[in-house]
Amino acid sequence: MTNRHSFPAAPAPGAKPGESGDRDVLPDSPCVAVCSTLFDEICRGCGRTADEVANWVSFSPERKREVWKRILAQGYPRRRG
């Protein structure tokens, strides 16, 4: 059994939603072990809110996909905070 889900990749600049396809398979969690919410409620490593981190395991695949879409558009996950 695998713990990976297929999520749509972030769209290319200028692409319309849905044009990117499922060409990339992302890990279930965007965590990159650079955990810090020192300055605000957003993790500097993965881009999730503290609430999203705490509740990630209970999120549906659709909710995870929504979070992935947002954090990828914002340039996360980042290996260096």
C-alpha positions in Angstrom: 0.0 0.0 0.0 1.3 3.4 -0.9 0.8 6.7 0.9 0.8 8.9 -2.2 -2.0 10.6 -4.0 -2.1 12.0 -7.5 -2.7 15.7 -7.3 -2.8 18.1 -10.2 0.5 20.0 -10.7 0.6 23.7 -10.4 -0.5 25.3 -13.6 2.1 26.7 -15.9 2.1 30.5 -16.0 -0.7 31.6 -18.2 -2.4 28.2 -18.2 -6.1 27.9 -17.5 -7.2 25.7 -14.6 -7.3 22.1 -15.5 -4.7 22.4 -18.3 -1.8 21.0 -16.3 -3.2 17.5 -16.0 -2.0 14.9 -13.5 1.6 14.7 -14.8 3.1 14.9 -11.3 2.5 12.8 -8.3 3.0 14.7 -5.0 3.5 13.2 -1.6 0.5 13.0 0.7 2.0 15.7 3.0 3.9 18.9 1.9 6.0 18.7 5.0 9.7 19.2 4.3 10.8 19.2 8.0 11.5 23.0 8.0 8.8 23.6 10.6 8.4 27.2 11.9 5.5 29.4 12.6 7.6 31.8 14.6 6.5 35.0 12.8 2.9 34.2 11.8 0.5 31.3 11.4 2.1 30.0 8.2 4.8 27.3 8.3 7.9 28.6 6.6 8.7 25.2 5.2 5.4 23.8 3.8 3.2 26.9 3.6 0.3 25.4 5.5 -1.5 27.1 8.4 -1.0 25.8 11.9 -4.6 24.4 11.7 -3.9 22.7 8.3 -0.8 21.0 9.8 -2.6 19.9 12.9 -5.6 18.5 11.0 -3.9 17.2 7.8 -4.5 13.5 8.6 -8.2 14.0 8.8 -8.5 16.1 5.6 -10.3 14.5 2.6 -8.2 14.1 -0.6 -10.2 17.0 -2.1 -9.3 19.3 0.8 -5.6 18.2 0.6 -5.7 19.0 -3.1 -7.1 22.5 -2.4 -4.2 23.2 0.1 -1.6 21.8 -2.3 -2.9 24.0 -5.1 -2.7 27.1 -2.9 0.8 26.4 -1.4 2.3 25.5 -4.8 1.0 28.8 -6.2 2.6 30.6 -3.3 6.0 28.9 -3.9 5.9 26.3 -1.2 7.1 23.8 -0.1 10.5 25.3 0.6 13.5 23.3 1.8 15.0 26.5 3.3 12.8 28.7 5.5 
